[in-house]
């Protein structure tokens, strides 16, 4: 997510049935081979960091919205780092993740791009180890870097919550964090996804232009070994520019020949657009189908928990629009 989110705290949810939790945990943990690949097309939605799935007033509404979609979605869970009192450990998210896994595939995002600058490389790796080892089989895909070439992923940590242990982090730190997260996820036999931020037609530092950054910073073993390479793009932030997705993804496919490709994130970003503009975005982005052999879809509309939770099944509602768009994916 681009740097506009507000960090939110949340109490750990403890009100769910232990029996249901135990059954779900057992069934997931004894069948890790079932998590090897989410079947294409991926029908992705994002549960953003401002909606704390650990809260009893949030999770049931999220589950209801996900479970009634016409196709089985892949829920991308943005795990919030913490609040001013400290960082949130993976175990605090286990029950909620398992329950979401009962109605959807799960993509886990331990560190969103907005928070990347708040971690040293050692802290970042420790967080990935905690989340991968604790949530394990409840997560189908691990996002090892979000909008990884964004220029906001390093710099001053003054506004970080919880308070960062250093005053600054660097561009070199970003690369180290990405590579170490990738290596750890793969060492555990898990599925790794990398999200790039498509900024080529928009204002940005030259070093952070997507293709330039990829060429300079992604090692060869990741270019051949990543399971998924996904693109984040906020059209409304780029003066309404509509990319030539066909040529863009052909170029990405050449760089990452073994990776499955798709859209990881889009939405209305800095300010709420009209419903009609948002509905148009949703209809177009879920319908994308570049002519590349390893296309898997995705979408992962960022504001799903804002616009589609609680579920509103009435004709023309935001929930109905995304349900229709996802059902038409191919």
N, C-alpha and C positions, 0 to 999 in steps of 0.2 A: 504494500500500500504506500502511496506517496505520502509525504510528511504532513498530514493534516489531522491525524487521529488524536483523540484525547484519551489519556491513560485512565482506566477505571479500575477501582478495587472491587473485590467481591468476596463474600463469605463462601466457604467450602460447603457444597451441598451434602447433606447427610440424611436426607429424609427418604431415600429410595429403599425399596425392599432388598434386604440382604440376600434372600433366596434368589430373586431375579438376577441380582448382580453376580452371585456365585455361578449360576447356570450359564450366564452369558460369558463370564470370564473363562470358565472351563471349556466351553465349546469353541471359543476363539483360540485359546492357547494350545489346544490339542490339534488344531488344524492349520498350522502356518502355511502349508502348501497352497491353501485356498486363496491366500493373499498375494500370490505371485504376480497377478496381472489383473487390473480392472478392465473388464471387457469393453472394447470400443463400440459405439462412440461414448466418450465420457460426458455425462450430463452434470457439469460442475456448478456448485454454488459455494459462496463464501460465508462463513459465520464469523463476523469480524470481531475484533478485540474489545469493542465497546459493549458487546452483549455477552455477559458472563454466563456461560452454559452451566456453571457449577451452582447457580442460584435456582432455588425451587420455583421462582416465578418466571424464569426464562426457559429452562430446558423443556418442560412439557409443551410449550408453544412451538419451540423449534422442532421437536419430534413430530408434532401433529402436522406441521407444514411440510416437512420432509416426507413423512410416511404417506401422504395423500397425493404426491406427485404421480403422474401417469407412468413415469419411468423411474427406475432406481437411480437416485442421484449419487454423486460423489461430493461429500461435504468437506470443504476445506476449512479446517478449524485453525484459527489464529490464536495461539496460546499467548496470553498476555504475560509479559515478564514479571510484573509485580506492582507494588505501590510503594509509598514512602516508608512503609514499615519493613519492606523486604521483598525478596523474589519469591514467586510462586513455584513450588516444586511440582514435578510431573504427577506425583501421586494424588495431588489435589484435583487433577483433571481425569483420573482414571475412570471413575464411575460414569461421569457424563460422556466420556469418549466411548465407552463400551455401549452405552444406551444408544448413542447416535449410530454406532457401528451396527446395531441391530436393525436399522431401517435404511442405512446408506453405506456406501463405501466411504473411506475416510482418507483425506490427505492431511497430514499433520505439518504445521508450520511453527516450529519452536521459536523462531526469531523473524518477525516481520521487518521489512526494510526500514520502517520508521524507527525501530529500536536498535538496529545493528550497531550504530555508533556508540551505544551505551555499554558495550561489552568489550573487554580485552579478548585477544584470541584464546587465551587459556579459559576464561569464563565462558566464552561462546562454546568451546568444545565440551566443557563440563556440562553445560546446559543440554547440548545434543545427546551426550551420553546418558544423562538422567532421563530425558524424554524417550529416547529410543529404547533404552533398557527397561523402563517402567511401563510404557504404553505398548511396546512390543507388537504383538499380533493384532492389537486393536486398530492399528494404522496401516493402511495399504500402501501409501506413497508418502515418502518424507521429502518435504521441500527444503533442500539443503542451502538454498540461497534465493531470496525474494528480491526481484528488481535489482539484481546484483550489480549492475553497472550504474545505478543512480548516484548522482553526486552528493546526495544527502546521507549516504551510508557511513560517512566518517566526518570527523571534525570535533567541535566543542561538545562536551558532555554536560554542560552547565544545567540544562533543563531536564536531564534524565531523572526518572523516578522508577525504582529506587536510585539513590545517589550513586553515581558511577565511581569506580575506584581510581580512575585516572581523569585528567583534565581534557585530554584529546585522544582521539584514535585516528589512524591514517588509512590512506588508500591501500597501502601494502597490507595493513591489518585485515581489510575486507577480503583480499585474495587469500590470505592465510586461513581465515575463518571458513571461507567457501571450500577450499581444498581439504581442510581437516574434517569438516562436516561430511563431505562426500566420502572420504576415505573411511571414516568411522561407520557411516551408514552401510557402505558396501561390505566392510569387514564383518558386519553383523548379518549379512545375507539379505538386506532390505532393499527396497526399491527407491531410487533417488531421482528427484526432479529438480531442475534448475529453472528459475524464472528470469528472463531477460526483460529489460525495460526498453520498449521501442521508442526512441527519442530522435531518430535520424532526421525527421522533417522539422523538428522543433528546436528552440534555443536550448543549448546545453554546452558545457565545456567540451572541447574537441576530444579530450582523452576519454570522456564518458559516453561518446557516441557508441551505440550498441555494437556495431561490427568492429570498430576500432578497439573497443574494450575487450571483446571476445578474443580477437587476434593477439592482443598483448598479454592477457591474463589467464586464460583458461588452458591448462596443460593438456597435452595430447591424450593422456589416458582418460581424461574426462570427456574430451571430444568424441572418443570412441566408446566410452563406457556408460555415459549417462542414460538412464532408462527413459526419461522424459526431458524435453526442452520445450518450455512454454513461454509465451509472449504476453507481457502486460502492456496495455495501451489505453490511455484515457483520451478519447477523441475530442472531448470538449475542452481539454487543456491544450490542445494543439490546433486551435482555431478551426475546428471541425474538419481537419484534414483526414481524408479516407485513404489509407495505404493501399498500395497494389499488393494485396496479400499473396497473390499467386507468385510473383517474382520474389517477394520477401521470404516466403517459406521454402521456395526452391533453393534460395541461397543458404538458408538455415540448414536445410536437409543436406546440402553439400558439406557443410562444416561438421554436422553431427549425423553421420550416415546411419548410425545404429539406434538413434533415439526416436521415440514416438513424439510427435509434434502437435501442439495445440495452443489454445488461448488460455492463459492462467488468470486473467484479471481484466475487468473493464468496469466502468460505472460512471457516476456523475461527479465524483471527485470533490472539488473545492466548494461548489455551491449546488444546491438542489435545482436541477433543471425541471422544466414542466413535465408532467406525466406523459404527454405525447412524445416529447423528445426522448425520454427514458424508454418508453415502450418501443420506439423505433430502434434505439440502440440494442435492446434485448433481442428483438426480432432479427436484426441483421447479424449480430455477433454469434448467436447460437446457430445461425444458418450458414456460417462460413464453412467452405469445403474446398480449400486449395487442392490442386491436382498433384499431391505428393502421396507416395504410396504408404507412408507411415503416419498419416493424419489420424488423430484420435478425438478431435473436437475440443471439449473442455468448457470454456465460457467463464465459469466461476465469478459470476456477477458479484461485485464487492458488497453491494448494499442489500443482499438477500434478507438478512435478519432485520434490516430497517424497513424494507418495502414489502416483504412477503411473510413476515411474522408479526402478529398472528395470521393464520391462513384466512383468506377471504375468497371463497369460491364463486362469487358472483361474476357474471359475464363482464368482461372489460376490466376487472380488477388487476392489480399488479401481479398477484399470485397466479391468476388465470393466464395472463400474458406469458409469464416465464414457463408455466406448465405446458402451454401450447407450443412455445418455441422449442423447448427441450424434447417434446414428443416428436417434433419434426426433424430432429438432428439425424444425420446419416453419415 
